[in-house]
């Protein structure tokens, strides 16, 4: 299968490209810059120059492929509405190229906020008021009625592994800056996680087998307590591990505070059963204990 991948040079996307190539697929990766193009080519994939705003390039890449994996997103917390609108338009362009073909389209989504006070499952639907990005995911799933085998891959908030610069790396940076490794209140809130290589394999399985209109959870660990995460960070940085009062969390953790405070356990039981997905990579704490998160760049 020839697969068009947006976000192909990213942390998750590069793992997905490698997974696809290893399974015998051909890959056409979207690249916005020369550096991204070089990274995609180095993985062994063909390059399609363009960006999320270049809808003609997206349509061309999708039309020339047997399936699409859409992972690219503009992660700008100061322009959330604009980023979501760009994502929606990109999904509409990809869908238009695939309409009536029964070809697969896998789009990235998230799991946070799916359920309150209980473990979220694949059958829970996100509230559109939760995040403007939900509109794009809903548009992708609606393509199932227009001859596209579309599915949503809901990733854990922490997709971890070597090279991660996401929430976990940010939390380590906060600990270094503050001189303590903190958690909020009792630290009992739970944080879902998945290793990038396990996530990449699941994306491939969805591309190959997911039925139209389905949602899947790239979650290997239902929820690691935030205190346990803070203890691992404190152990490696040799910093005190402290509780941060809820009223001081915003000042201490910045934008990450509201995510850390939310108890957000998520199940992937249906995903494992229906797609025969079995995570085998190290868990979040084991990955922290491997030490790569704590290496400082050369001076």
Secondary structure by P-SEA (a helix, b strand, c coil): cbbbbcccccaaaaaaaaaaaaabbbbbbbbccaaaaaaaaaabbbbbbbcccaaaaaaaaaaaccbbbbcccccccccaaaaaaaaaaaaaaaaaaaccccbbbbbbbbccccccccccccccccccccccaaaaaaaaaaccccccbbbbbbbcccccccccccaaaaaaaaaaaaccccccccccbbbbbbcaaaaaaaaaaaacccccbbbbbccccccccaaaaaaaaaaaacbbbbbbccccccccccccccccccbbbbbaaaaaaaaccccccccaaaaaacccccccccc
